[in-house]
Amino acid sequence: DQQVKQNSPSLSVQEGRISILNCDYTNSMFDYFLWYKKYPAEGPTFLISISSIKDKNEDGRFTVFLNKSAKHLSLHIVPSQPGDSAVYFCAALSSGNTPLVFGKGTRLSVIA
Amino acid sequence: SQTIHQWPATLVQPVGSPLSLECTVEGTSNPNLYWYRQAAGRGLQLLFYSVGIGQISSEVPQNLSASRPQDRQFILSSKKLLLSDSGFYLCAWRGGTSGAGELFFGEGSRLTVL
C-alpha cells in the first residue's frame, strides 16, 4: 500500500509557464514533507520542504503548498526553465527516527 | 562539510554472482544511513536503514542484505544476484538527531544483472 502517491508519471510544460506537481498521502502521522529533484544517473537532491504546521513554503521559483485536510501537497515552479526538466519525488516523514517515504516520482519536461 | 560517497558507480554482473556496494559518509558522526533502489519505471524504494553500528532494519524481503561495520560505513550485499536486482542503488544519510528529515544522497550505483 503506497503511503505517498504521485499519480502523474509525467508532465510537460512550456518554458516560462507554471509547473504544478502533485502529491497525495494517506498516513495522517506524516508531519514533514519534502521534494527532491533527480537528474538521470545522479542521486536526488533536496529542493524544498514544509512542516505540517504550515500551509505554504516559498524558496525562489519554488513554492510548496500543503492541504492537510485533503492530505495533498503540491510543488509549483514558476517560471519553469529547461533546466528544471528532471524527475521530482515527493517524500513524507513522521516524527522520530523514521525513514522518509517516497512517491514514485513525476518526470517534468520543460519545453523551450 | 559532510560528504557521502558510494562505489562502484557502475557494475555489470552475471546472474548468480555476489554483490558488494559500499557507502561512506564523512564530516558527521552517528548518522542514520539508508539504501534505496530506483528500478526502471519505479520510484525510490527503501531497502535498508540503520540508526547505528550493527543495527539494520530491512524494509523489503529479498536476496539483499546490509551491514554497518563502522559508524560511517554502510554496505549492501548479495550472495547471488537475480535479474530483478538490476537498478540504480542510492545510499543516503540523515543526521541522527535531526528533526528536519532532510536526506542527503550519494551519486548512485547503477547495477545491471545479465
Backbone of each chain as ProteinMPNN parsed JSONL, in Angstrom:
{"seq_chain_A": "DQQVKQNSPSLSVQEGRISILNCDYTNSMFDYFLWYKKYPAEGPTFLISISSIKDKNEDGRFTVFLNKSAKHLSLHIVPSQPGDSAVYFCAALSSGNTPLVFGKGTRLSVIA", "coords_chain_A": {"N_chain_A": [[0.841, -1.187, 0.0], [0.703, 2.063, -1.042], [1.931, 4.837, 0.627], [2.585, 7.363, -0.059], [1.709, 9.113, -2.834], [2.233, 9.846, -6.201], [0.455, 10.649, -8.706], [0.718, 11.395, -11.327], [2.752, 10.318, -13.766], [4.246, 11.75, -15.576], [4.88, 15.077, -16.83], [4.44, 17.811, -18.967], [5.587, 20.984, -19.789], [5.539, 24.33, -20.996], [8.349, 26.457, -21.426], [8.739, 29.109, -19.15], [6.143, 29.022, -18.267], [3.917, 27.947, -15.585], [4.749, 25.153, -13.576], [3.101, 22.497, -12.081], [3.288, 20.165, -9.677], [1.908, 17.337, -8.233], [1.039, 15.652, -5.156], [-0.124, 13.099, -3.076], [-0.989, 11.819, 0.151], [-1.446, 9.158, 2.532], [-1.042, 8.533, 5.163], [-1.822, 9.812, 8.195], [-0.065, 10.447, 10.153], [2.171, 11.581, 9.121], [4.251, 14.397, 9.243], [6.007, 16.055, 8.085], [7.205, 17.193, 5.022], [8.815, 16.701, 1.913], [10.426, 17.726, -1.098], [12.241, 16.329, -3.752], [14.652, 16.546, -6.341], [15.654, 14.92, -9.271], [18.178, 14.146, -11.503], [19.003, 12.156, -14.416], [20.985, 9.293, -13.7], [22.089, 10.369, -11.423], [22.227, 11.095, -7.885], [19.282, 11.943, -5.963], [18.515, 15.361, -5.197], [17.896, 17.58, -2.557], [15.134, 19.786, -2.55], [12.973, 21.475, -1.54], [11.071, 21.928, 1.469], [8.336, 21.314, 3.78], [6.731, 21.879, 6.827], [4.14, 20.346, 8.787], [2.838, 22.25, 10.229], [2.62, 24.421, 8.721], [1.158, 25.934, 5.762], [2.234, 26.713, 3.457], [5.299, 27.137, 1.753], [7.953, 28.984, 0.531], [10.555, 29.312, -1.856], [12.415, 31.09, -3.722], [11.862, 30.367, -7.049], [10.347, 28.228, -6.43], [7.577, 26.857, -4.783], [5.922, 25.269, -2.183], [2.849, 23.855, -1.381], [0.651, 22.894, 1.2], [-2.107, 20.944, 1.99], [-3.601, 19.872, 4.565], [-6.049, 18.749, 5.36], [-6.962, 17.587, 3.068], [-4.952, 15.872, 2.639], [-2.868, 16.444, 0.836], [-0.267, 17.684, -1.202], [1.491, 20.136, -3.116], [3.857, 21.106, -5.583], [4.964, 24.074, -6.889], [6.417, 25.512, -9.68], [7.668, 28.403, -10.887], [8.863, 30.99, -12.94], [8.903, 28.206, -15.2], [11.849, 26.518, -16.255], [14.083, 25.237, -18.786], [16.154, 23.806, -17.546], [14.899, 22.787, -15.365], [13.873, 20.407, -16.02], [13.468, 17.19, -15.038], [13.195, 14.382, -12.781], [10.839, 14.522, -10.237], [10.524, 13.909, -6.862], [8.248, 13.349, -4.32], [8.27, 13.299, -0.788], [7.672, 11.989, 2.482], [7.465, 12.221, 6.06], [7.264, 11.017, 9.388], [7.237, 12.018, 12.851], [10.191, 11.442, 14.811], [12.694, 8.853, 14.544], [12.254, 7.919, 11.872], [12.25, 6.453, 8.581], [12.29, 8.305, 5.455], [9.459, 8.325, 3.327], [8.942, 7.756, 0.011], [7.306, 9.004, -2.958], [6.496, 7.743, -6.289], [7.506, 9.411, -8.145], [7.516, 12.131, -10.538], [8.009, 12.842, -13.851], [9.222, 15.737, -15.111], [9.094, 17.72, -17.954], [10.377, 20.485, -19.425], [9.682, 22.521, -22.004], [11.409, 24.316, -24.409]], "CA_chain_A": [[0.0, 0.0, 0.0], [1.542, 3.255, -1.132], [1.55, 5.893, 1.554], [2.823, 8.628, -0.755], [1.342, 8.841, -4.224], [2.339, 10.854, -7.232], [-0.368, 9.97, -9.693], [1.106, 11.754, -12.701], [4.14, 9.899, -14.008], [4.977, 12.731, -16.378], [4.25, 16.38, -17.028], [5.166, 18.602, -19.953], [5.225, 22.387, -19.612], [6.339, 25.241, -21.815], [9.256, 27.358, -20.71], [8.12, 30.363, -18.73], [4.842, 28.796, -17.649], [3.97, 27.339, -14.264], [4.684, 23.687, -13.451], [2.465, 22.104, -10.816], [3.447, 18.736, -9.427], [1.018, 16.979, -7.133], [1.403, 14.522, -4.303], [-1.126, 12.766, -2.064], [-0.501, 10.865, 1.139], [-2.536, 8.502, 3.256], [-0.702, 8.385, 6.583], [-2.068, 11.071, 8.901], [1.044, 10.699, 11.085], [3.207, 12.352, 8.449], [4.203, 15.79, 9.652], [7.054, 16.811, 7.395], [7.144, 16.781, 3.622], [9.973, 17.196, 1.17], [10.516, 17.488, -2.545], [13.576, 16.094, -4.262], [14.797, 16.62, -7.795], [16.652, 13.932, -9.664], [18.6, 14.036, -12.9], [19.407, 10.776, -14.735], [22.291, 8.787, -13.266], [22.589, 11.113, -10.275], [21.398, 10.97, -6.702], [18.326, 13.042, -5.794], [18.939, 16.497, -4.385], [16.815, 18.216, -1.818], [14.66, 21.005, -3.196], [12.203, 22.311, -0.631], [10.302, 21.121, 2.417], [7.296, 22.022, 4.52], [6.254, 21.244, 8.044], [2.675, 20.27, 8.805], [2.253, 23.416, 10.901], [2.489, 25.472, 7.72], [0.453, 25.521, 4.558], [2.955, 27.211, 2.288], [6.703, 27.495, 1.931], [8.416, 29.513, -0.756], [12.004, 29.489, -1.982], [12.685, 31.499, -5.093], [10.835, 29.979, -8.026], [9.691, 27.017, -5.937], [6.651, 27.008, -3.669], [5.199, 24.047, -1.838], [1.585, 24.078, -0.688], [0.177, 21.719, 1.916], [-3.508, 20.921, 2.404], [-3.63, 18.719, 5.468], [-7.366, 18.108, 5.394], [-7.062, 16.769, 1.854], [-3.732, 15.069, 2.577], [-2.381, 16.744, -0.502], [0.668, 18.791, -1.345], [1.868, 20.406, -4.497], [5.052, 21.907, -5.826], [4.787, 24.994, -8.002], [7.66, 26.084, -10.2], [7.296, 29.475, -11.822], [8.609, 30.405, -14.248], [9.627, 26.962, -15.476], [13.014, 26.665, -17.123], [14.509, 23.937, -19.331], [16.987, 23.121, -16.558], [14.042, 22.154, -14.36], [13.492, 19.079, -16.522], [14.03, 16.178, -14.136], [12.162, 13.642, -12.048], [10.595, 15.126, -8.937], [9.984, 12.976, -5.888], [7.644, 13.819, -3.086], [8.602, 12.393, 0.309], [6.995, 12.335, 3.724], [8.144, 11.757, 7.254], [6.585, 11.25, 10.654], [8.172, 12.379, 13.907], [11.017, 10.35, 15.288], [13.77, 8.394, 13.673], [11.645, 7.06, 10.857], [12.751, 6.751, 7.238], [11.419, 9.007, 4.515], [8.689, 7.512, 2.39], [8.927, 8.476, -1.267], [6.394, 8.675, -4.047], [7.16, 7.122, -7.436], [8.14, 10.438, -8.958], [6.892, 12.699, -11.736], [9.029, 13.355, -14.776], [8.863, 17.044, -15.671], [9.815, 18.161, -19.15], [10.12, 21.89, -19.737], [9.981, 22.651, -23.435], [11.798, 25.682, -24.78]], "C_chain_A": [[0.876, 1.237, 0.0], [1.049, 4.332, -0.204], [1.731, 7.276, 0.941], [2.619, 8.358, -2.237], [1.557, 10.063, -5.106], [1.678, 10.248, -8.458], [-0.03, 10.317, -11.134], [2.536, 11.319, -12.935], [4.944, 10.908, -14.803], [4.15, 13.987, -16.552], [5.106, 17.155, -18.011], [4.659, 20.034, -19.894], [6.105, 23.246, -20.51], [7.2, 26.137, -20.928], [8.545, 28.659, -20.38], [6.77, 30.194, -18.057], [5.023, 28.156, -16.274], [3.921, 25.813, -14.374], [4.07, 23.388, -12.095], [2.563, 20.589, -10.691], [2.684, 18.382, -8.162], [1.456, 15.717, -6.402], [0.288, 14.32, -3.274], [-0.533, 11.764, -1.084], [-1.669, 10.31, 1.939], [-2.294, 8.434, 4.757], [-0.856, 9.722, 7.306], [-0.982, 11.384, 9.935], [2.178, 11.472, 10.435], [3.099, 13.811, 8.877], [5.308, 16.636, 9.018], [7.142, 16.275, 5.988], [8.274, 17.443, 2.843], [9.789, 16.912, -0.322], [11.985, 17.344, -2.925], [13.53, 16.139, -5.786], [15.894, 15.652, -8.191], [16.898, 13.987, -11.161], [19.025, 12.592, -13.155], [20.809, 10.473, -14.245], [22.909, 9.63, -12.151], [21.703, 10.826, -9.07], [20.431, 12.136, -6.606], [18.926, 14.152, -4.936], [17.717, 17.162, -3.769], [16.439, 19.547, -2.464], [13.993, 21.948, -2.193], [11.396, 21.414, 0.296], [9.233, 21.975, 3.076], [6.895, 21.201, 5.732], [4.738, 21.276, 8.06], [2.036, 21.442, 9.534], [2.091, 24.592, 9.942], [1.632, 24.983, 6.572], [1.144, 25.994, 3.287], [4.405, 27.476, 2.672], [7.261, 27.857, 0.564], [9.928, 29.668, -0.738], [12.293, 29.804, -3.436], [11.541, 31.135, -6.025], [9.99, 28.799, -7.548], [8.812, 27.324, -4.731], [5.975, 25.668, -3.429], [3.977, 24.433, -1.019], [1.158, 22.775, -0.022], [-1.271, 21.908, 2.326], [-3.693, 19.675, 3.259], [-4.966, 18.006, 5.464], [-7.556, 17.198, 4.19], [-5.9, 15.79, 1.733], [-3.088, 15.211, 1.194], [-1.34, 17.848, -0.429], [1.042, 18.943, -2.806], [3.111, 21.274, -4.52], [4.789, 22.765, -7.052], [6.153, 25.545, -8.4], [7.255, 27.159, -11.204], [8.356, 30.566, -11.81], [9.433, 29.138, -14.46], [10.75, 27.228, -16.478], [13.431, 25.287, -17.646], [15.361, 23.127, -18.35], [16.191, 22.468, -15.436], [13.611, 20.762, -14.796], [14.23, 18.015, -15.723], [12.871, 15.349, -13.587], [12.054, 14.239, -10.656], [9.92, 14.105, -8.022], [9.422, 13.737, -4.694], [7.999, 12.817, -1.998], [7.939, 12.889, 1.587], [7.644, 11.627, 4.893], [7.233, 11.973, 8.452], [7.63, 11.463, 11.736], [8.961, 11.174, 14.382], [12.0, 9.906, 14.242], [13.254, 7.472, 12.574], [12.177, 7.418, 9.478], [11.763, 7.586, 6.443], [10.684, 7.996, 3.651], [8.53, 8.327, 1.115], [7.767, 8.064, -2.137], [7.185, 8.109, -5.201], [7.789, 8.141, -8.371], [7.285, 10.887, -10.125], [8.002, 13.266, -12.6], [8.527, 14.643, -15.403], [9.739, 17.35, -16.87], [9.406, 19.6, -19.438], [10.611, 22.14, -21.146], [10.275, 24.101, -23.765], [10.944, 26.221, -25.922]], "O_chain_A": [[1.683, 1.446, 0.906], [-0.124, 4.704, -0.242], [1.103, 8.243, 1.373], [3.269, 7.49, -2.82], [1.115, 11.167, -4.787], [2.276, 9.432, -9.16], [-0.442, 9.616, -12.059], [3.454, 11.898, -12.354], [6.173, 10.931, -14.726], [2.924, 13.982, -16.444], [6.333, 17.163, -17.914], [3.453, 20.275, -19.943], [7.269, 22.926, -20.75], [6.807, 26.514, -19.823], [7.846, 29.235, -21.213], [6.296, 31.094, -17.363], [6.143, 27.862, -15.857], [3.154, 25.258, -15.161], [4.473, 23.959, -11.082], [2.0, 19.841, -11.49], [2.807, 19.059, -7.141], [2.137, 14.85, -6.949], [-0.182, 15.286, -2.673], [0.324, 10.959, -1.448], [-2.738, 10.916, 2.011], [-3.238, 8.292, 5.535], [-0.097, 10.657, 7.051], [-0.98, 12.465, 10.524], [3.061, 11.971, 11.133], [2.013, 14.392, 8.88], [5.505, 17.794, 9.384], [7.155, 15.063, 5.771], [8.634, 18.593, 3.091], [9.089, 15.983, -0.724], [12.844, 18.112, -2.491], [12.523, 15.818, -6.417], [16.933, 15.57, -7.537], [15.977, 13.891, -11.972], [19.372, 11.877, -12.214], [21.712, 11.301, -14.362], [24.125, 9.606, -11.959], [20.569, 10.37, -9.216], [20.723, 13.217, -7.116], [19.749, 13.896, -4.057], [16.661, 17.281, -4.39], [17.301, 20.326, -2.869], [14.419, 23.091, -2.03], [11.076, 20.277, -0.052], [9.226, 23.199, 2.947], [6.742, 19.982, 5.656], [4.12, 22.13, 7.423], [0.819, 21.616, 9.47], [1.509, 25.62, 10.289], [1.402, 23.783, 6.417], [0.691, 25.709, 2.178], [4.7, 27.969, 3.76], [7.069, 27.142, -0.42], [10.511, 30.097, 0.258], [12.402, 28.908, -4.273], [10.398, 31.542, -5.817], [9.021, 28.423, -8.207], [9.249, 27.971, -3.78], [5.511, 25.017, -4.366], [4.061, 25.233, -0.088], [1.286, 21.696, -0.6], [-1.623, 22.916, 2.939], [-3.911, 18.576, 2.749], [-5.013, 16.78, 5.555], [-8.225, 16.169, 4.276], [-5.875, 14.968, 0.818], [-2.813, 14.232, 0.501], [-1.501, 18.822, 0.305], [0.928, 18.017, -3.609], [3.374, 22.059, -3.609], [4.438, 22.257, -8.117], [6.935, 25.985, -7.556], [6.606, 26.887, -12.214], [8.718, 31.032, -10.729], [10.546, 29.025, -13.944], [10.622, 28.033, -17.4], [13.153, 24.276, -17.001], [15.29, 21.898, -18.332], [16.735, 21.692, -14.651], [13.038, 20.017, -14.001], [15.46, 17.952, -15.733], [11.708, 15.601, -13.905], [13.061, 14.437, -9.978], [8.89, 13.521, -8.361], [10.053, 14.643, -4.149], [8.028, 11.613, -2.253], [7.682, 14.083, 1.739], [8.281, 10.585, 4.744], [6.521, 12.973, 8.534], [8.796, 11.118, 11.545], [8.478, 10.042, 14.361], [12.119, 10.517, 13.18], [13.771, 6.372, 12.381], [12.52, 8.574, 9.232], [10.562, 7.58, 6.713], [11.224, 6.949, 3.294], [8.039, 9.455, 1.146], [7.295, 6.929, -2.072], [8.408, 7.999, -5.12], [8.524, 7.776, -9.288], [6.448, 10.141, -10.634], [8.823, 14.062, -12.146], [7.535, 14.648, -16.132], [10.964, 17.251, -16.808], [8.232, 19.89, -19.665], [11.796, 21.991, -21.447], [9.496, 24.998, -23.444], [11.139, 27.356, -26.357]]}, "seq_chain_B": "SQTIHQWPATLVQPVGSPLSLECTVEGTSNPNLYWYRQAAGRGLQLLFYSVGIGQISSEVPQNLSASRPQDRQFILSSKKLLLSDSGFYLCAWRGGTSGAGELFFGEGSRLTVL", "coords_chain_B": {"N_chain_B": [[32.51, 20.141, 6.02], [29.801, 17.901, 5.25], [30.103, 14.871, 3.433], [29.128, 12.337, 1.106], [29.878, 9.227, -0.236], [29.65, 6.697, -2.677], [30.374, 3.506, -4.074], [30.956, 0.781, -6.413], [30.429, 3.072, -9.204], [29.253, 2.107, -11.472], [28.171, -1.109, -12.414], [28.327, -4.274, -13.825], [27.011, -7.373, -13.672], [26.913, -10.972, -13.708], [24.016, -13.122, -13.494], [23.53, -14.733, -10.407], [25.976, -14.153, -9.344], [28.002, -12.626, -6.709], [27.434, -9.553, -4.797], [28.66, -6.384, -3.819], [28.182, -3.301, -2.59], [29.475, -0.225, -1.583], [29.321, 2.391, 0.844], [30.236, 5.467, 2.177], [30.304, 7.992, 4.669], [31.376, 11.242, 5.366], [32.436, 13.712, 7.714], [30.471, 13.829, 9.634], [28.928, 12.409, 12.536], [27.551, 9.366, 13.838], [25.414, 9.04, 11.914], [22.115, 8.472, 10.499], [21.693, 5.893, 8.216], [20.924, 4.886, 4.882], [19.76, 2.642, 2.348], [18.52, 2.898, -0.856], [16.606, 1.885, -3.717], [16.19, 2.52, -7.124], [14.308, 1.242, -9.428], [13.813, 0.53, -12.929], [11.402, 2.669, -14.246], [10.144, 2.915, -11.83], [9.624, 4.215, -8.486], [11.525, 5.534, -5.716], [12.633, 3.075, -3.723], [12.8, 2.075, -0.434], [15.271, 0.088, 0.947], [17.004, -0.759, 3.091], [17.7, 0.484, 6.387], [19.709, 2.134, 8.848], [20.312, 2.92, 12.188], [22.482, 2.908, 13.746], [25.756, 1.448, 14.504], [25.889, -1.871, 13.483], [23.145, -2.082, 13.588], [20.449, -2.863, 11.738], [17.678, -2.315, 9.723], [15.3, -3.92, 7.795], [13.38, -3.263, 5.007], [12.197, -4.438, 2.838], [11.654, -7.725, 1.963], [14.073, -9.753, 0.454], [16.741, -10.928, -1.665], [18.863, -9.433, -0.81], [21.239, -7.972, 1.454], [22.308, -5.949, 4.238], [24.973, -4.243, 5.889], [26.561, -2.649, 8.652], [29.455, -2.002, 9.46], [31.07, -0.02, 10.544], [30.748, 3.27, 12.005], [30.313, 5.17, 9.982], [30.004, 3.772, 7.658], [28.352, 1.897, 5.243], [27.139, -1.025, 3.88], [25.943, -2.755, 1.09], [24.88, -5.913, 0.146], [24.869, -9.014, -1.701], [24.502, -12.513, -2.004], [23.869, -14.011, -4.202], [23.028, -12.754, -7.171], [19.976, -11.698, -8.753], [18.133, -11.318, -11.836], [16.2, -9.382, -11.426], [17.36, -7.709, -9.622], [18.592, -5.666, -10.861], [19.154, -2.178, -11.195], [19.158, 1.226, -9.974], [21.081, 2.082, -7.378], [20.964, 3.779, -4.354], [22.665, 5.381, -1.807], [22.099, 6.996, 1.285], [22.176, 9.582, 3.806], [21.217, 10.828, 7.035], [21.149, 13.245, 9.619], [21.464, 11.974, 12.89], [20.121, 13.144, 15.0], [18.578, 14.955, 13.849], [15.701, 16.878, 13.266], [14.666, 17.666, 10.974], [14.562, 15.988, 8.809], [15.77, 15.929, 6.328], [17.286, 14.202, 3.73], [20.472, 13.265, 2.514], [21.865, 12.373, -0.477], [24.007, 9.921, -2.048], [26.022, 9.534, -5.05], [25.016, 7.456, -6.471], [24.762, 4.048, -7.677], [24.865, 2.177, -10.508], [23.513, -0.84, -11.244], [23.637, -3.574, -13.339], [22.263, -6.578, -14.042], [22.972, -9.442, -15.776]], "CA_chain_B": [[31.193, 19.838, 5.482], [29.549, 16.471, 5.135], [30.07, 14.299, 2.082], [28.769, 10.932, 1.03], [30.394, 8.605, -1.445], [29.333, 5.295, -2.844], [31.065, 2.902, -5.216], [31.321, 1.434, -7.673], [29.387, 3.875, -9.851], [28.601, 1.252, -12.464], [28.535, -2.51, -12.198], [27.61, -5.255, -14.647], [27.285, -8.648, -13.034], [26.058, -12.082, -14.174], [23.079, -13.73, -12.536], [24.132, -15.71, -9.502], [27.242, -13.666, -8.789], [27.796, -11.815, -5.496], [27.412, -8.098, -4.938], [29.012, -5.558, -2.673], [28.201, -1.855, -2.82], [29.918, 0.428, -0.356], [28.932, 3.784, 1.036], [30.838, 6.078, 3.359], [29.92, 9.374, 4.953], [32.424, 11.991, 6.049], [32.073, 15.011, 8.269], [29.384, 13.745, 10.597], [29.027, 11.184, 13.326], [26.294, 8.697, 14.161], [24.308, 9.359, 11.004], [21.22, 7.419, 10.035], [22.113, 5.544, 6.865], [19.842, 4.276, 4.116], [19.93, 2.168, 0.965], [17.325, 2.939, -1.682], [16.776, 1.408, -5.084], [15.268, 3.029, -8.119], [14.241, 0.328, -10.563], [13.318, 1.175, -14.15], [9.981, 2.988, -14.237], [9.582, 2.89, -10.479], [10.133, 5.27, -7.624], [12.607, 5.21, -4.785], [12.196, 2.041, -2.781], [13.709, 1.914, 0.694], [15.681, -1.302, 1.13], [17.513, -0.933, 4.448], [18.194, 1.666, 7.064], [20.488, 1.826, 10.05], [20.441, 4.065, 13.101], [23.732, 2.79, 14.481], [26.61, 0.318, 14.128], [25.311, -3.19, 13.677], [21.677, -2.029, 13.633], [19.936, -2.836, 10.377], [16.253, -2.59, 9.549], [15.004, -4.286, 6.417], [12.034, -2.852, 4.641], [11.657, -5.283, 1.772], [12.322, -9.039, 1.953], [14.654, -10.067, -0.835], [18.02, -11.612, -1.502], [19.907, -8.478, -0.486], [21.475, -7.752, 2.879], [23.09, -4.745, 4.501], [25.756, -4.283, 7.126], [27.155, -1.369, 9.058], [30.587, -2.39, 10.309], [31.604, 1.177, 11.21], [29.732, 4.314, 12.175], [30.017, 5.914, 8.771], [30.125, 2.869, 6.528], [27.145, 1.106, 5.039], [27.439, -1.924, 2.767], [24.826, -3.529, 0.542], [25.467, -7.146, -0.382], [24.044, -10.151, -2.095], [25.312, -13.706, -2.27], [23.551, -14.469, -5.568], [22.178, -11.756, -7.802], [18.892, -12.057, -9.659], [17.897, -10.311, -12.875], [15.356, -8.332, -10.868], [18.159, -6.821, -8.776], [19.093, -4.54, -11.655], [18.555, -0.902, -10.822], [20.046, 2.306, -9.553], [21.113, 1.995, -5.918], [21.345, 5.047, -3.753], [22.93, 5.447, -0.38], [21.748, 8.317, 1.799], [22.349, 9.752, 5.246], [20.487, 11.91, 7.702], [21.654, 13.434, 10.956], [20.737, 11.122, 13.823], [19.262, 13.916, 15.895], [17.917, 15.991, 13.059], [14.251, 16.777, 13.186], [14.222, 18.195, 9.695], [14.26, 14.884, 7.931], [16.383, 16.01, 5.018], [18.227, 13.156, 3.37], [21.489, 13.616, 1.538], [22.099, 11.171, -1.264], [25.232, 9.723, -2.795], [25.934, 9.691, -6.5], [24.302, 6.327, -7.046], [25.486, 2.939, -8.317], [23.966, 1.502, -11.452], [23.778, -2.272, -11.324], [22.97, -4.322, -14.397], [22.458, -8.017, -13.884], [22.717, -10.054, -17.087]], "C_chain_B": [[31.048, 18.334, 5.278], [29.556, 16.036, 3.677], [29.691, 12.838, 2.179], [29.259, 10.378, -0.293], [29.958, 7.154, -1.49], [30.036, 4.787, -4.101], [30.817, 1.412, -5.23], [30.149, 2.206, -8.277], [28.583, 3.035, -10.836], [29.1, -0.172, -12.291], [27.685, -3.376, -13.115], [27.998, -6.627, -14.143], [26.406, -9.746, -13.627], [25.122, -12.552, -13.073], [23.817, -14.766, -11.696], [25.444, -15.268, -8.893], [26.977, -12.834, -7.54], [27.857, -10.326, -5.792], [27.917, -7.462, -3.653], [29.08, -4.11, -3.121], [28.559, -1.186, -1.509], [29.545, 1.904, -0.346], [29.631, 4.301, 2.289], [30.414, 7.535, 3.461], [31.063, 10.028, 5.716], [31.846, 13.267, 6.639], [30.898, 15.004, 9.222], [29.565, 12.473, 11.406], [27.628, 10.685, 13.659], [25.149, 9.07, 13.221], [23.341, 8.182, 10.895], [21.588, 7.153, 8.575], [21.037, 4.714, 6.18], [20.362, 3.732, 2.782], [18.566, 2.197, 0.288], [17.651, 2.326, -3.039], [15.732, 2.073, -5.969], [15.323, 2.072, -9.299], [13.611, 1.06, -11.746], [11.814, 1.408, -14.046], [9.338, 2.998, -12.861], [10.209, 3.987, -9.645], [11.287, 4.808, -6.77], [12.08, 4.253, -3.721], [13.22, 1.906, -1.667], [13.999, 0.435, 0.892], [16.086, -1.556, 2.586], [17.789, 0.429, 5.066], [18.835, 1.258, 8.381], [20.612, 3.076, 10.902], [21.715, 3.98, 13.928], [24.508, 1.563, 14.04], [25.91, -0.992, 14.451], [23.796, -3.23, 13.708], [21.136, -1.839, 12.222], [18.454, -3.149, 10.408], [15.996, -2.827, 8.069], [13.557, -3.945, 6.108], [11.383, -3.801, 3.644], [12.39, -6.62, 1.791], [12.825, -9.386, 0.56], [16.012, -10.714, -0.601], [19.165, -10.643, -1.254], [20.067, -8.4, 1.028], [22.311, -6.498, 3.036], [23.857, -4.934, 5.799], [26.334, -2.908, 7.386], [28.295, -1.694, 10.009], [31.225, -1.231, 11.065], [30.534, 2.261, 11.201], [29.329, 4.967, 10.863], [30.165, 5.07, 7.508], [28.9, 1.985, 6.452], [27.361, 0.275, 3.783], [26.182, -2.679, 2.363], [25.404, -4.744, -0.163], [24.401, -8.095, -0.885], [24.966, -11.329, -2.347], [25.1, -14.186, -3.701], [22.571, -13.491, -6.199], [21.124, -12.373, -8.7], [18.769, -10.973, -10.72], [17.138, -9.112, -12.323], [16.109, -7.399, -9.925], [18.73, -5.642, -9.555], [18.382, -3.26, -11.244], [19.622, 0.094, -10.431], [19.966, 2.365, -8.032], [21.674, 3.286, -5.334], [21.544, 4.89, -2.258], [22.584, 6.864, 0.087], [22.008, 8.367, 3.295], [21.494, 10.899, 5.743], [21.069, 12.021, 9.096], [20.82, 12.651, 11.955], [19.781, 11.886, 14.714], [18.495, 14.987, 15.144], [16.418, 15.806, 13.064], [13.738, 17.194, 11.834], [13.932, 17.106, 8.688], [14.939, 14.909, 6.598], [17.397, 14.899, 4.843], [19.223, 13.702, 2.37], [21.903, 12.331, 0.827], [23.507, 11.145, -1.853], [24.958, 9.803, -4.284], [25.187, 8.546, -7.179], [25.22, 5.293, -7.658], [24.512, 2.216, -9.234], [24.398, 0.051, -11.603], [22.961, -2.88, -12.451], [23.298, -5.786, -14.215], [22.055, -8.681, -15.185], [22.523, -11.565, -16.971]], "O_chain_B": [[32.03, 17.603, 5.151], [29.071, 16.752, 2.8], [29.905, 12.187, 3.202], [29.074, 10.993, -1.344], [29.906, 6.473, -0.466], [30.26, 5.531, -5.056], [30.504, 0.824, -4.195], [29.0, 2.0, -7.884], [27.38, 3.236, -11.006], [30.284, -0.412, -12.055], [26.465, -3.224, -13.171], [29.169, -7.004, -14.178], [25.267, -9.479, -14.01], [25.401, -12.399, -11.884], [24.612, -15.558, -12.202], [25.973, -15.944, -8.01], [25.852, -12.381, -7.327], [28.269, -9.896, -6.87], [27.638, -7.935, -2.552], [29.929, -3.737, -3.931], [28.022, -1.528, -0.455], [29.469, 2.561, -1.384], [29.617, 3.648, 3.332], [30.197, 8.21, 2.454], [31.646, 9.419, 6.613], [30.88, 13.825, 6.118], [30.381, 16.063, 9.581], [30.284, 11.564, 10.99], [26.669, 11.451, 13.75], [24.046, 9.379, 13.671], [23.708, 7.039, 11.166], [21.771, 8.088, 7.795], [20.33, 3.938, 6.823], [21.277, 4.291, 2.178], [17.596, 1.615, 0.773], [18.81, 2.257, -3.45], [14.558, 2.175, -5.612], [16.275, 2.091, -10.079], [12.955, 2.088, -11.574], [11.046, 0.479, -13.794], [8.116, 3.081, -12.745], [11.195, 4.608, -10.043], [11.942, 3.81, -7.069], [11.199, 4.592, -2.931], [14.394, 1.647, -1.936], [13.079, -0.377, 0.993], [15.564, -2.466, 3.23], [18.074, 1.4, 4.365], [18.55, 0.2, 8.942], [20.968, 4.149, 10.413], [22.002, 4.876, 14.723], [23.993, 0.731, 13.293], [25.404, -1.188, 15.556], [23.213, -4.306, 13.843], [21.337, -0.799, 11.596], [18.022, -4.117, 11.034], [16.414, -2.049, 7.211], [12.641, -4.294, 6.852], [10.16, -3.943, 3.617], [13.612, -6.656, 1.65], [12.069, -9.317, -0.409], [16.379, -11.011, 0.536], [20.325, -10.996, -1.467], [19.148, -8.721, 1.782], [22.946, -6.039, 2.087], [23.445, -5.682, 6.685], [26.563, -2.118, 6.47], [28.121, -1.663, 11.227], [31.85, -1.435, 12.106], [29.543, 2.17, 10.476], [28.158, 5.282, 10.649], [30.421, 5.596, 6.425], [28.463, 1.403, 7.445], [27.725, 0.812, 2.737], [25.449, -3.181, 3.215], [26.316, -4.616, -0.98], [23.22, -7.997, -0.55], [26.08, -11.162, -2.844], [26.02, -14.701, -4.338], [21.411, -13.418, -5.794], [21.336, -13.415, -9.32], [19.239, -9.851, -10.533], [17.399, -7.97, -12.703], [15.55, -6.398, -9.476], [19.291, -4.721, -8.963], [17.179, -3.251, -10.98], [20.821, -0.163, -10.543], [18.913, 2.661, -7.467], [22.706, 3.8, -5.764], [20.701, 4.341, -1.548], [22.767, 7.824, -0.661], [22.055, 7.337, 3.967], [21.107, 11.799, 4.998], [21.444, 11.014, 9.697], [19.591, 12.663, 11.876], [18.754, 11.355, 15.138], [17.835, 15.829, 15.752], [15.923, 14.693, 12.885], [12.543, 17.099, 11.553], [13.116, 17.306, 7.789], [14.726, 14.007, 5.788], [18.256, 14.681, 5.697], [18.877, 14.495, 1.494], [22.247, 11.334, 1.463], [24.113, 12.183, -2.12], [23.846, 10.091, -4.726], [24.775, 8.665, -8.333], [26.322, 5.612, -8.104], [23.477, 1.712, -8.798], [25.513, -0.238, -12.037], [21.742, -2.716, -12.508], [24.462, -6.184, -14.231], [20.929, -8.508, -15.651], [22.3, -12.238, -17.977]]}, "name": "protein", "num_of_chains": 2, "seq": "DQQVKQNSPSLSVQEGRISILNCDYTNSMFDYFLWYKKYPAEGPTFLISISSIKDKNEDGRFTVFLNKSAKHLSLHIVPSQPGDSAVYFCAALSSGNTPLVFGKGTRLSVIASQTIHQWPATLVQPVGSPLSLECTVEGTSNPNLYWYRQAAGRGLQLLFYSVGIGQISSEVPQNLSASRPQDRQFILSSKKLLLSDSGFYLCAWRGGTSGAGELFFGEGSRLTVL"}
